[in-house]
Amino acid sequence: MARNLRRQLLVFIVVVTAGCGGFGFSGGDDSATPVTPAPVPTDSATTYPAGAGATGVTSPSLLGSAHGDRLNETGYTLTMNRTVRYANGSLRSHLRVQVALDANRTHLANISVRGPAAPVLLGRPPATASFWSDGDTYLRRLVRDNQTIYNEYDPPDSYAGTWRYWVHAAALNGRPAADVTRTVAPFHTRTLRPQQSDGTTYVIRGDRLRENTSSTAWASRENATLVAHVTQSGLVRHYRTEYTTLTDGDEPVTVTRTIRFTAVGNTTVGPPPWRDRAQSTPG
């Protein structure tokens, strides 16, 4: 999956940056919010998210569907971080994708890559980029090799470069519902509730993989863990996986992936401050 995504992203970037390019991005790695969980009460009146219960996730697909329903036809900000480190802690690669999506699907996609084995979707890392569009105008800014390039480019002819591309392909493995389902399904899980005043968000943890998981990708992953924060209405606010595996050169690495949804229903996206500069430079 990672290799196919890398090829797909690289093809798109090569096309849109031919002749002139553009992007910009700020922000670092997300870290999970510390939580001291307590066992979930087994009171029959307790309302669990769809697809979850007192003992854990009962249906990954129902949980994913409820999550997707919460995001349909509303604005939100999605942040994905994927970090790969060697056994000594040194960085192999880091990819960060943040997409601010308005209810009318105006969007700003911010991309950052660094590390010697980072994806080359923006060219040689490190590099950062921003893509903005209201559906009619498409602008970008690229920062690489101590240079910043701005330009306006023609609307994409297909899926690549649209808001769906940034959300479903660059940040997630499919639609939000599918990504949650695929992330949770391989794990044995248990449900906890964080100690917070509203008592409406559950913590779902997975500390080991199912013995007969159908995902061949997970077969080569060890010490896998999952933590997900889910509201009673089914929104998966944050989820994080971590596991160890081997590179193609048989070097052990730890892979950490975090997904966070914020400002759901409250995200608005206006033109970037560099709009005039980008529009004065045709693609």
C-alpha positions in Angstrom: 0.0 0.0 0.0 2.8 2.4 1.0 4.7 1.8 -2.3 1.5 2.3 -4.4 0.7 5.5 -2.6 4.2 6.8 -3.0 4.1 6.1 -6.8 0.6 7.7 -7.1 1.7 10.8 -5.2 5.0 11.1 -7.1 3.2 11.0 -10.5 0.8 13.7 -9.4 3.5 16.0 -8.1 5.7 15.5 -11.1 2.7 16.6 -13.3 1.6 19.6 -11.3 5.1 20.9 -10.6 6.5 20.7 -14.1 7.8 24.1 -15.1 6.8 25.7 -11.8 5.5 24.5 -8.5 4.3 25.6 -5.1 3.5 24.8 -1.4 4.0 25.7 2.2 3.4 24.0 5.6 4.0 24.4 9.3 3.7 22.2 12.3 5.5 19.2 13.8 4.7 15.7 15.0 1.5 15.2 16.9 1.7 13.3 20.2 -1.1 11.5 21.9 -2.8 13.3 24.7 -2.0 11.7 28.0 -5.0 9.9 29.4 -5.4 7.9 32.6 -8.1 5.5 31.7 -10.5 3.7 34.0 -12.5 0.6 33.3 -15.8 1.4 31.5 -18.8 0.8 33.7 -21.0 -2.1 32.7 -24.3 -0.4 33.5 -26.8 -1.4 30.9 -27.8 2.3 30.5 -24.3 3.1 29.2 -24.5 4.3 25.6 -21.6 3.0 23.6 -20.6 4.2 20.1 -22.0 2.1 17.2 -19.8 -1.0 16.7 -18.3 -0.9 20.2 -19.3 -2.2 23.6 -18.0 -2.8 27.1 -15.5 -5.4 26.0 -14.2 -3.7 22.9 -15.0 -3.2 19.2 -17.9 -5.5 18.2 -18.0 -4.5 14.6 -15.1 -2.5 13.0 -17.3 -1.7 9.9 -20.1 -0.2 12.1 -17.6 1.8 14.0 -16.1 3.0 10.7 -19.5 3.9 9.2 -20.6 5.9 12.3 -17.3 7.8 12.0 -17.8 8.5 8.3 -21.4 9.7 8.9 -20.1 12.3 11.4 -17.9 13.8 8.8 -20.2 13.8 5.8 -21.3 17.2 4.5 -19.5 19.1 7.3 -16.1 20.8 7.7 -13.2 19.3 9.6 -9.4 19.4 9.9 -7.6 16.1 9.4 -4.0 15.7 10.5 -2.0 12.5 9.7 1.6 11.8 10.9 3.6 8.7 9.9 7.0 8.4 11.4 9.6 5.6 10.9 12.6 5.3 13.2 15.5 2.9 13.3 16.2 0.9 16.5 18.7 3.5 17.7 15.9 6.2 17.5 17.3 8.0 14.4 14.7 9.2 11.8 14.2 7.1 8.7 11.2 9.0 7.3 8.4 11.3 8.3 5.3 12.3 6.4 2.8 14.8 7.7 -0.5 15.7 5.8 -2.9 18.2 7.2 -6.1 19.0 5.3 -8.5 21.8 6.4 -11.8 21.1 4.6 -14.7 23.5 4.6 -18.3 22.4 4.4 -18.4 23.6 0.8 -15.2 21.7 0.2 -12.8 24.6 -0.2 -9.6 23.2 1.2 -6.0 23.7 2.2 -3.7 20.7 2.1 -0.4 21.1 3.9 2.3 18.5 3.3 5.7 18.0 5.0 8.4 15.3 4.3 11.7 14.7 5.9 14.2 12.0 6.6 16.6 10.0 4.3 13.9 7.5 3.2 10.9 9.9 3.2 8.4 9.8 0.3 9.6 11.9 -2.7 6.2 13.3 -3.5 7.7 16.9 -3.1 11.1 16.0 -4.6 14.2 15.5 -2.5 13.3 15.8 1.2 13.1 17.8 3.3 10.4 19.9 1.7 7.0 21.4 2.6 4.1 22.4 0.4 0.5 23.8 0.4 -2.3 23.3 -2.0 -5.4 25.5 -1.8 -8.6 25.4 -3.9 -12.2 26.6 -3.8 -13.1 24.3 -6.6 -12.5 26.9 -9.3 -9.0 28.3 -8.5 -6.0 26.0 -7.7 -2.9 27.5 -6.0 0.2 26.0 -4.6 3.4 27.0 -2.7 6.5 24.8 -2.6 9.4 25.2 -0.1 12.5 23.2 -0.9 16.3 23.7 -1.1 16.0 27.1 0.5 13.7 28.3 -2.2 9.9 29.1 -2.2 8.0 28.8 -5.5 4.4 30.0 -5.9 2.0 29.5 -8.8 -1.6 28.9 -10.0 -2.3 25.8 -12.0 -5.1 24.4 -14.1 -7.8 22.4 -12.3 -7.1 18.7 -12.2 -8.7 16.6 -14.9 -9.3 13.7 -12.5 -9.1 12.5 -8.9 -5.5 13.5 -8.3 -5.2 17.0 -6.7 -8.9 17.2 -5.5 -9.8 17.4 -1.8 -10.8 13.7 -2.0 -7.3 12.9 -3.2 -5.7 14.7 -0.3 -8.1 13.1 2.3 -8.6 9.6 0.9 -5.1 8.9 -0.6 -2.5 11.2 0.8 -3.7 11.3 4.4 -5.8 8.1 4.8 -6.0 4.6 3.3 -9.4 5.2 1.6 -12.4 7.1 2.9 -12.5 8.0 6.6 -14.9 5.1 7.3 -12.7 2.6 5.5 -9.5 3.8 7.2 -11.0 3.4 10.7 -12.4 -0.1 9.8 -9.0 -1.2 8.3 -7.1 0.2 11.3 -9.2 -1.4 14.0 -10.1 -4.7 12.5 -6.7 -6.5 13.0 -6.7 -5.9 16.7 -8.1 -7.6 19.8 -9.6 -4.6 21.6 -10.9 -3.5 25.0 -12.9 -0.4 25.9 -12.0 2.1 28.5 -13.3 5.5 29.4 -10.9 8.4 30.1 -11.3 10.3 33.4 -12.8 13.5 32.1 -15.8 15.5 33.2 -18.2 14.9 30.3 -17.8 11.1 30.4 -18.8 10.8 26.7 -15.5 9.8 25.1 -14.3 6.2 25.2 -10.8 4.9 24.7 -10.4 1.8 22.7 -7.1 -0.1 23.1 -5.6 -3.0 21.2 -2.4 -4.6 22.5 -2.2 -7.6 20.2 -3.2 -8.6 16.8 -5.9 -11.2 16.0 -4.4 -14.6 15.2 -6.2 -15.0 11.8 -6.2 -11.4 10.6 -7.0 -11.3 6.9 -4.5 -8.4 6.3 -1.3 -9.7 4.8 0.3 -6.3 5.5 0.0 -6.9 9.3 1.5 -10.4 9.1 5.0 -8.8 9.1 4.3 -6.4 12.0 5.2 -7.2 15.6 4.5 -5.5 18.9 1.5 -3.8 17.4 -0.6 -1.5 19.5 -3.7 0.7 18.9 -5.4 3.4 20.8 -8.5 5.3 19.6 -10.6 8.0 21.2 -14.3 7.6 20.2 -17.3 9.8 21.1 -20.7 8.3 21.9 -21.9 9.6 18.6 -19.2 7.5 16.8 -16.7 10.2 15.8 -13.1 8.7 16.1 -11.4 11.9 17.2 -7.9 10.4 17.3 -6.3 7.1 16.7 -2.8 5.8 16.8 -1.0 2.6 15.8 2.6 1.6 16.4 4.5 -1.5 15.4 7.9 -2.8 14.6 8.9 -4.3 11.2 11.9 -4.8 8.9 12.9 -2.6 6.0 13.7 -4.1 2.6 17.3 -4.2 3.9 16.2 -6.2 7.0 16.8 -3.3 9.3 14.3 -3.2 12.3 12.2 0.0 12.5 9.3 1.3 14.5 6.4 2.8 12.6 4.0 5.2 14.3 0.9 6.5 12.6 -1.5 9.0 14.1 -4.7 10.4 12.8 -6.6 13.3 14.4 -9.8 15.0 13.5 -10.4 18.5 15.0 -12.8 21.4 14.5 -15.5 19.1 13.2 -18.4 21.3 12.0 -16.3 24.4 12.8 -13.6 24.4 10.0 -13.7 27.3 7.6 -11.1 27.8 4.9 -10.4 31.1 3.2 -7.8 32.1 0.6 -4.2 31.7 1.8 -2.2 34.9 2.5 0.0 34.1 -0.5 -2.9 34.0 -3.0 -2.0 37.1 -4.9 1.6 36.1 -5.3 0.6 32.6 -6.6 -2.0 34.1 -9.0 0.6 36.4 -10.5 2.7 33.3 -11.5 0.9 31.1 -14.0 1.6 27.4 -14.0 
